[in-house]
Amino acid sequence: MSGARIGSDCSRRQFISRCAACAGCAAGAMLAGASGARAEAPAAKAKVRLVFCETKNDHPIWPNIGYDFDARRARILDVLAKGCPGVEFVQARLMDNPAEAAEVLKGDAEVGGYLVCLQGLGWRNDVVKLCGTGKPTLVVDNLFGGSGLFLTRMPQFMGAGRPVDWVSSSRDEDLAASARHFAMLRDGKSPAEIAAAFRATRRGATPAVADWTCAADPVPAPDLGKALEELKKTKLLIVGGRKGRDPFFKATAEVTGVEFVGVPFEEMSAACAAADAGAARAFAERWAAGAKKVVEPSPEDLRGAGTMYVAMKALLERHGARGISVNCLGGFYGGHLTAYPCLGFSQLNDDGFVGGCEADALSALTMAVMGAVTGRPGYISDPVIDTSKSAIVYAHCVAMTKPFGPGGPASPYFIRSHSEDRKGACVQSILPVGHMTTTLEISPQAKQVLVHRAKTIGNNDSDLACRTKLEAQVKGSLEKLTEEWRPGWHRVTFYGDLSPHVDALCDRWKLQRIDEA
């Protein structure tokens, strides 16, 4: 196959299509006593545009800096060539520029459908436009690569009434099994019929879950009055993020009583400069001693993480706060911070405080509320869908090691770098399997609680994207959860079936419970 590369990192050439020459050949021998006849030429292959949505790999990205897009692309081409003999795929590439989708669609007349592979997290690739042609379209997530774009745009893909379906599987054969239905274009099948074939094949390859037996894990009924009074005294710090008269902060205070305080990077930097070096070193040594292995981080990385922890504790004490969430990526890449706060967040969560990622106030609030109600820490994640296991994968670089609360058993862990940039130090927590979990986001501003439950089945050890990857099977419809994904990528997972606790909160605060699955 050949095709032009379309992207900001190269000249804008028109992409080249190659029409497959399917020459008919004369075949067969003359049968005795029969007149000779020429064999029919094989039917022309269905022509489909194969679009790879990517981004540059010279900076921190999902799945990781330096990711070999060429190798992944070659693997997909090989799988499709072997699994879809009736289809000719004409290639194009998008490189994180929204204008490129329109350029790809200029060649719309020559193809009968689209196969859109979300290879890496190029947020500006206009995949919604690619899915709006009215031609049969298959959207494919490269797990731990394009998953954020895949999930957060899914309602637009599926809600527009177009002939679109999707594949999100760690098993590449599932891609070929769906994509071979593009060959139906040769038979005059309608776009709707082809999309229905995609869908039937995906559903058939998604195993049913029958065993919902979980480890015994009774969560005591909450003393709701006490928990709500505690929340009215709770203060959460947001470093380098939302501040001032934020409407979300106002709604949060009115509904829950929790107060958010914006903290500038300068205050965080000053706290790091003043941090006690001995305390930072002791923190680093304690975490290193408890790990199954320190894999990538250097002693300097660990001391930097210790400095961040000591500084965060100082800020909590200064402001009388119970939790902190830091714009870690903006702070680190903007030169405001010299180390990641992630290892310190894990310590705070193990100790019954809130350590939250990416200045995500919504998730920090969810952690604080459910922590007060259950005494258990929450785990913020970027979820990924894997239909080959009927699973959702909760992936992030901050995780607790005491999922049942400060007094509960600790999980084994490794100390790793961040996969996205191969820097810093964070925990890869090996979380318990066979347990029911509850995943949610509480939004006082929207007056809603998003919630789904899932049984943990494993810890994914892929080197791609974030380090802790808890796999779980959703109680309900994985398809519904995926196709109706609500705004925002983050979710917060807690161990235990917390459905009664969520209902009690919704009743008290007059919030709408939305069961995502």
SULHUBEL-V624949 format. One record per residue. N is the residue number from 1. OMEGA is omega in whole degrees, -180 to 180 (NA if undefined). BURIAL is I if it has 9 or more other ideal C-beta (glycine too) atoms within 8 Angstrom, else O. D_CENTER is the distance of its C-alpha to the mean C-alpha in Angstrom with 2 decimals. Layout:
((N | OMEGA | BURIAL | D_CENTER) (N | OMEGA | BURIAL | D_CENTER))
This chain:
((1 | 173 | I | 31.12) (2 | 178 | O | 31.34) (3 | -180 | I | 29.74) (4 | 176 | O | 29.60) (5 | -178 | I | 26.69) (6 | -179 | I | 25.86) (7 | -177 | I | 24.37) (8 | -178 | O | 25.24) (9 | 178 | O | 25.96) (10 | 179 | I | 28.73) (11 | -178 | O | 31.59) (12 | 174 | O | 30.94) (13 | 172 | I | 32.70) (14 | -179 | O | 32.67) (15 | -174 | I | 30.64) (16 | 176 | O | 33.03) (17 | 173 | O | 33.03) (18 | 178 | O | 34.88) (19 | 180 | O | 36.59) (20 | 177 | O | 37.07) (21 | -179 | O | 40.77) (22 | -176 | I | 41.47) (23 | 173 | O | 45.16) (24 | -179 | I | 47.14) (25 | 175 | O | 49.48) (26 | -176 | O | 52.84) (27 | 173 | O | 52.82) (28 | 177 | O | 55.02) (29 | 178 | O | 58.62) (30 | 176 | O | 61.54) (31 | -180 | O | 62.35) (32 | 176 | O | 66.04) (33 | -179 | O | 67.79) (34 | 178 | O | 64.74) (35 | -179 | O | 64.17) (36 | 177 | O | 61.35) (37 | 178 | O | 58.20) (38 | 178 | O | 55.18) (39 | 178 | I | 51.83) (40 | 176 | O | 49.25) (41 | 178 | O | 46.71) (42 | -178 | O | 43.18) (43 | 178 | O | 41.05) (44 | 179 | O | 39.01) (45 | 172 | I | 35.32) (46 | -177 | I | 32.87) (47 | -175 | I | 31.39) (48 | 176 | I | 27.68) (49 | 177 | I | 25.82) (50 | -174 | I | 22.98) (51 | 176 | I | 20.74) (52 | 178 | I | 18.43) (53 | -172 | I | 16.11) (54 | 173 | I | 15.82) (55 | 178 | I | 16.50) (56 | -177 | O | 18.87) (57 | -178 | I | 18.09) (58 | 179 | O | 20.63) (59 | -179 | O | 18.43) (60 | -179 | I | 15.33) (61 | 159 | I | 12.29) (62 | 8 | I | 9.12) (63 | 175 | I | 10.15) (64 | 177 | I | 13.28) (65 | -180 | I | 16.56) (66 | -179 | O | 19.06) (67 | -176 | I | 16.79) (68 | 178 | O | 19.30) (69 | -179 | I | 18.39) (70 | -179 | O | 21.96) (71 | 180 | O | 21.72) (72 | 179 | I | 18.61) (73 | 179 | I | 20.39) (74 | 179 | O | 23.54) (75 | 180 | I | 21.98) (76 | 179 | I | 20.77) (77 | 179 | I | 24.23) (78 | 179 | O | 25.92) (79 | -179 | I | 24.11) (80 | 180 | I | 24.93) (81 | -179 | O | 28.47) (82 | -173 | O | 29.22) (83 | -176 | I | 27.59) (84 | -176 | I | 28.58) (85 | -178 | O | 32.22) (86 | -175 | I | 33.00) (87 | 171 | I | 30.56) (88 | -179 | I | 30.93) (89 | 179 | I | 27.76) (90 | -169 | I | 28.46) (91 | 168 | I | 25.95) (92 | 178 | I | 24.60) (93 | 173 | I | 22.01) (94 | -176 | I | 20.31) (95 | 172 | I | 19.71) (96 | 176 | I | 17.89) (97 | -174 | I | 20.95) (98 | -179 | O | 21.03) (99 | -174 | O | 24.63) (100 | 179 | I | 23.98) (101 | 179 | I | 22.88) (102 | 179 | I | 26.36) (103 | 177 | I | 27.97) (104 | -175 | I | 26.36) (105 | 175 | I | 27.59) (106 | 178 | O | 31.11) (107 | -174 | I | 31.46) (108 | -174 | I | 30.49) (109 | -174 | O | 34.00) (110 | -177 | O | 33.96) (111 | -180 | I | 30.99) (112 | -179 | I | 30.52) (113 | -176 | I | 26.74) (114 | 170 | I | 23.41) (115 | -172 | I | 20.74) (116 | -178 | I | 17.74) (117 | 179 | I | 15.47) (118 | -170 | I | 12.32) (119 | -179 | I | 12.86) (120 | -171 | I | 11.34) (121 | 172 | I | 9.74) (122 | -170 | I | 13.07) (123 | -174 | O | 12.50) (124 | 176 | O | 16.18) (125 | -173 | I | 16.49) (126 | -178 | I | 18.05) (127 | 178 | I | 16.63) (128 | 178 | I | 17.93) (129 | 180 | I | 21.39) (130 | -178 | I | 21.10) (131 | -175 | I | 20.43) (132 | -175 | O | 23.47) (133 | -174 | I | 26.32) (134 | 175 | O | 27.46) (135 | -179 | I | 27.38) (136 | -174 | I | 25.40) (137 | 178 | I | 21.86) (138 | -180 | I | 19.20) (139 | -173 | I | 15.61) (140 | 176 | I | 13.83) (141 | 169 | I | 10.32) (142 | -170 | I | 10.78) (143 | -176 | I | 8.38) (144 | 174 | I | 6.66) (145 | -177 | I | 8.43) (146 | -167 | I | 7.94) (147 | 179 | I | 4.72) (148 | 178 | I | 4.67) (149 | -179 | I | 8.29) (150 | -175 | I | 8.36) (151 | -173 | I | 7.28) (152 | 177 | I | 9.05) (153 | -175 | I | 11.95) (154 | 179 | I | 12.37) (155 | 178 | I | 15.11) (156 | 176 | I | 16.97) (157 | -168 | I | 16.92) (158 | -175 | I | 18.18) (159 | -175 | O | 20.25) (160 | 178 | I | 22.58) (161 | 179 | O | 24.64) (162 | 179 | I | 24.25) (163 | -174 | I | 24.45) (164 | 168 | I | 20.74) (165 | -168 | I | 18.70) (166 | 173 | I | 15.61) (167 | 176 | I | 14.65) (168 | -170 | I | 11.43) (169 | 175 | I | 13.17) (170 | -180 | O | 13.78) (171 | -175 | O | 17.38) (172 | 179 | I | 18.49) (173 | 178 | O | 21.53) (174 | 175 | I | 19.62) (175 | -179 | I | 19.08) (176 | -178 | I | 22.83) (177 | 177 | I | 23.87) (178 | -174 | I | 22.47) (179 | -178 | I | 23.40) (180 | 178 | I | 26.98) (181 | 173 | I | 27.65) (182 | 178 | I | 27.97) (183 | 178 | I | 31.39) (184 | 176 | I | 32.43) (185 | -180 | I | 32.98) (186 | -177 | I | 36.19) (187 | 178 | O | 37.43) (188 | 179 | O | 37.14) (189 | -177 | O | 34.42) (190 | 175 | O | 32.85) (191 | 180 | I | 29.26) (192 | 179 | O | 28.73) (193 | -180 | I | 30.10) (194 | 178 | I | 27.90) (195 | 178 | I | 24.70) (196 | 177 | O | 26.01) (197 | 173 | I | 26.51) (198 | -173 | I | 22.91) (199 | -180 | I | 21.89) (200 | 180 | O | 24.54) (201 | 178 | I | 23.59) (202 | -180 | I | 19.90) (203 | -179 | O | 21.09) (204 | -180 | O | 23.74) (205 | 180 | I | 21.47) (206 | -175 | I | 19.25) (207 | 176 | O | 21.22) (208 | 178 | O | 22.55) (209 | -177 | O | 22.09) (210 | -175 | O | 25.51) (211 | 178 | O | 25.62) (212 | 176 | O | 24.42) (213 | -178 | O | 26.66) (214 | 176 | I | 25.11) (215 | 178 | O | 26.58) (216 | -178 | O | 28.90) (217 | -179 | I | 27.28) (218 | 176 | O | 29.26) (219 | -176 | I | 28.03) (220 | 174 | O | 31.17) (221 | -174 | O | 31.71) (222 | 164 | I | 31.15) (223 | -169 | O | 34.05) (224 | 180 | I | 32.48) (225 | 180 | O | 35.32) (226 | -179 | O | 34.97) (227 | -179 | I | 31.19) (228 | 175 | I | 31.56) (229 | 178 | O | 34.37) (230 | -179 | I | 32.29) (231 | 179 | I | 29.57) (232 | 178 | I | 32.34) (233 | -175 | O | 33.07) (234 | 178 | I | 29.49) (235 | 179 | I | 28.59) (236 | 180 | I | 25.19) (237 | 175 | I | 25.08) (238 | -176 | I | 22.69) (239 | 176 | I | 23.34) (240 | -179 | I | 23.09) (241 | -177 | I | 21.34) (242 | -178 | I | 22.67) (243 | 176 | O | 26.37) (244 | -176 | O | 29.68) (245 | -180 | O | 30.19) (246 | 180 | I | 26.59) (247 | 178 | O | 26.72) (248 | 179 | I | 23.81) (249 | -179 | I | 25.83) (250 | -180 | I | 28.87) (251 | 180 | I | 27.38) (252 | -180 | I | 25.93) (253 | -178 | I | 29.38) (254 | -175 | O | 31.13) (255 | -171 | I | 29.12) (256 | -175 | I | 28.20) (257 | -180 | I | 30.53) (258 | -180 | I | 27.87) (259 | 174 | I | 28.70) (260 | 178 | I | 26.37) (261 | 177 | I | 28.00) (262 | 180 | I | 26.88) (263 | 180 | I | 27.68) (264 | 178 | I | 28.13) (265 | -177 | I | 27.04) (266 | 179 | O | 30.76) (267 | 177 | I | 31.21) (268 | 180 | I | 28.37) (269 | 179 | I | 29.90) (270 | 178 | O | 33.32) (271 | 177 | I | 32.20) (272 | -179 | I | 30.84) (273 | -178 | O | 34.17) (274 | -175 | O | 36.08) (275 | 180 | I | 34.14) (276 | -176 | O | 36.43) (277 | 179 | O | 36.00) (278 | 179 | O | 37.33) (279 | 178 | I | 34.86) (280 | 180 | I | 31.95) (281 | 180 | I | 33.38) (282 | 177 | I | 33.89) (283 | -178 | I | 30.27) (284 | -178 | I | 29.14) (285 | -180 | I | 31.73) (286 | 180 | O | 30.87) (287 | 179 | I | 27.18) (288 | -179 | I | 28.18) (289 | -178 | O | 30.89) (290 | -176 | O | 28.65) (291 | 171 | I | 26.01) (292 | 177 | O | 26.30) (293 | 167 | O | 26.03) (294 | -169 | I | 25.30) (295 | -177 | I | 23.68) (296 | -170 | O | 23.26) (297 | 176 | I | 24.17) (298 | 174 | O | 27.80) (299 | 178 | O | 30.10) (300 | 177 | O | 29.81) (301 | -178 | I | 26.02) (302 | 178 | I | 26.63) (303 | 176 | I | 29.43) (304 | 177 | I | 27.32) (305 | 177 | I | 24.77) (306 | 177 | I | 27.90) (307 | 178 | I | 29.21) (308 | -180 | I | 26.11) (309 | -180 | I | 26.41) (310 | 179 | I | 30.11) (311 | 179 | I | 29.60) (312 | 177 | I | 27.05) (313 | 179 | O | 29.49) (314 | 178 | I | 32.24) (315 | 178 | I | 30.43) (316 | -180 | I | 29.77) (317 | -179 | O | 33.45) (318 | -176 | O | 34.67) (319 | -177 | I | 32.94) (320 | -174 | O | 33.32) (321 | 179 | I | 29.59) (322 | -178 | I | 27.52) (323 | -178 | I | 24.16) (324 | 174 | I | 22.63) (325 | -171 | I | 19.43) (326 | 171 | I | 19.55) (327 | -169 | I | 18.25) (328 | -178 | I | 17.74) (329 | 178 | O | 16.48) (330 | -180 | I | 19.15) (331 | -177 | I | 21.67) (332 | -177 | I | 21.28) (333 | 177 | O | 21.20) (334 | 179 | O | 23.75) (335 | 180 | O | 26.16) (336 | -178 | I | 26.36) (337 | 179 | I | 25.10) (338 | 179 | O | 26.15) (339 | 176 | I | 23.70) (340 | 178 | I | 20.31) (341 | -165 | I | 20.60) (342 | 180 | I | 18.00) (343 | 176 | I | 20.70) (344 | 176 | I | 22.68) (345 | 180 | I | 19.95) (346 | 178 | I | 19.88) (347 | -180 | I | 23.66) (348 | -180 | I | 23.71) (349 | 177 | I | 21.45) (350 | -176 | I | 23.66) (351 | 177 | O | 26.67) (352 | 174 | O | 25.83) (353 | 176 | I | 24.81) (354 | 171 | I | 21.57) (355 | -170 | I | 19.67) (356 | -175 | I | 16.72) (357 | 161 | I | 14.26) (358 | -179 | I | 14.37) (359 | 180 | I | 17.24) (360 | -175 | I | 15.12) (361 | -179 | I | 18.21) (362 | -180 | I | 16.83) (363 | 177 | I | 14.87) (364 | 177 | I | 17.92) (365 | 180 | I | 20.17) (366 | 178 | I | 18.40) (367 | -178 | I | 18.77) (368 | -177 | I | 22.37) (369 | -177 | I | 23.36) (370 | 174 | I | 22.21) (371 | 178 | I | 23.47) (372 | -176 | I | 26.82) (373 | -173 | I | 26.94) (374 | -175 | I | 25.98) (375 | -178 | O | 26.49) (376 | 179 | I | 23.09) (377 | 175 | I | 20.27) (378 | -178 | I | 16.76) (379 | 177 | I | 13.57) (380 | 178 | I | 10.98) (381 | 167 | I | 7.36) (382 | -175 | I | 3.75) (383 | 180 | I | 3.81) (384 | -178 | I | 4.28) (385 | 176 | I | 7.85) (386 | -176 | I | 10.86) (387 | -179 | I | 14.05) (388 | 177 | I | 16.32) (389 | -172 | I | 16.11) (390 | -168 | I | 15.53) (391 | 165 | I | 12.61) (392 | -180 | I | 9.34) (393 | 179 | I | 7.86) (394 | -172 | I | 7.38) (395 | 173 | I | 6.63) (396 | -178 | I | 8.65) (397 | 171 | I | 12.04) (398 | 177 | I | 14.01) (399 | 174 | I | 15.12) (400 | 169 | I | 18.50) (401 | 177 | I | 20.98) (402 | -173 | I | 22.94) (403 | -179 | I | 20.81) (404 | 178 | I | 24.06) (405 | -176 | I | 25.39) (406 | -179 | O | 27.61) (407 | -177 | O | 30.30) (408 | -180 | O | 28.24) (409 | 180 | O | 27.74) (410 | 177 | O | 25.58) (411 | 173 | I | 23.00) (412 | -179 | O | 23.54) (413 | 170 | I | 21.42) (414 | 171 | I | 21.33) (415 | -172 | I | 21.32) (416 | 167 | I | 19.17) (417 | 170 | I | 18.52) (418 | -176 | I | 15.26) (419 | -176 | I | 13.97) (420 | -179 | I | 13.05) (421 | 179 | I | 16.76) (422 | 180 | I | 18.50) (423 | 172 | O | 20.12) (424 | -178 | I | 20.86) (425 | 177 | I | 20.49) (426 | -178 | I | 17.98) (427 | 164 | I | 17.91) (428 | -174 | I | 16.44) (429 | 177 | I | 17.45) (430 | -170 | O | 18.53) (431 | -174 | I | 18.11) (432 | 177 | I | 20.52) (433 | 180 | O | 20.12) (434 | -178 | I | 22.03) (435 | 171 | I | 21.32) (436 | 177 | I | 20.34) (437 | 176 | I | 17.69) (438 | -177 | I | 17.16) (439 | -174 | I | 13.99) (440 | 168 | I | 14.82) (441 | -180 | I | 15.18) (442 | -179 | I | 18.82) (443 | 176 | I | 19.95) (444 | -178 | I | 23.72) (445 | 178 | O | 23.79) (446 | -177 | O | 22.54) (447 | -176 | I | 24.44) (448 | 169 | I | 21.60) (449 | 173 | I | 19.63) (450 | -176 | I | 16.50) (451 | 166 | I | 16.58) (452 | 180 | I | 15.78) (453 | -179 | I | 17.04) (454 | 179 | I | 16.08) (455 | -178 | I | 18.11) (456 | -177 | I | 16.83) (457 | -179 | I | 17.72) (458 | 175 | O | 16.75) (459 | -177 | I | 15.11) (460 | -174 | I | 13.40) (461 | 179 | O | 15.30) (462 | 179 | O | 13.71) (463 | -177 | O | 14.56) (464 | 175 | I | 11.53) (465 | -172 | I | 8.99) (466 | -169 | I | 9.31) (467 | 178 | I | 12.34) (468 | -179 | I | 12.11) (469 | -180 | I | 10.19) (470 | 179 | I | 11.85) (471 | -179 | I | 12.20) (472 | 177 | I | 13.76) (473 | -171 | I | 15.49) (474 | 175 | I | 15.38) (475 | -174 | I | 18.82) (476 | -176 | I | 19.39) (477 | 175 | O | 17.94) (478 | 179 | I | 14.54) (479 | 179 | O | 15.53) (480 | 179 | I | 16.35) (481 | -177 | I | 13.18) (482 | -172 | I | 11.28) (483 | -179 | I | 14.09) (484 | -177 | I | 14.88) (485 | -178 | I | 11.60) (486 | -174 | O | 13.14) (487 | -178 | O | 12.79) (488 | 179 | O | 10.32) (489 | -176 | O | 6.59) (490 | 166 | I | 7.76) (491 | -180 | I | 9.61) (492 | -176 | I | 12.38) (493 | 176 | I | 13.55) (494 | 174 | I | 17.29) (495 | 179 | I | 19.44) (496 | 173 | I | 22.05) (497 | -173 | I | 22.68) (498 | -179 | I | 22.89) (499 | 178 | I | 23.62) (500 | -180 | O | 27.20) (501 | 177 | I | 26.20) (502 | 179 | I | 23.87) (503 | -180 | I | 26.78) (504 | 178 | I | 29.19) (505 | 179 | I | 27.23) (506 | 179 | I | 26.83) (507 | -177 | O | 30.55) (508 | -175 | O | 31.58) (509 | 179 | I | 29.57) (510 | 178 | O | 29.85) (511 | 177 | I | 26.14) (512 | 175 | O | 24.81) (513 | 179 | I | 22.69) (514 | 178 | I | 20.15) (515 | -171 | O | 19.12) (516 | -177 | I | 15.84) (517 | NA | I | 16.65))
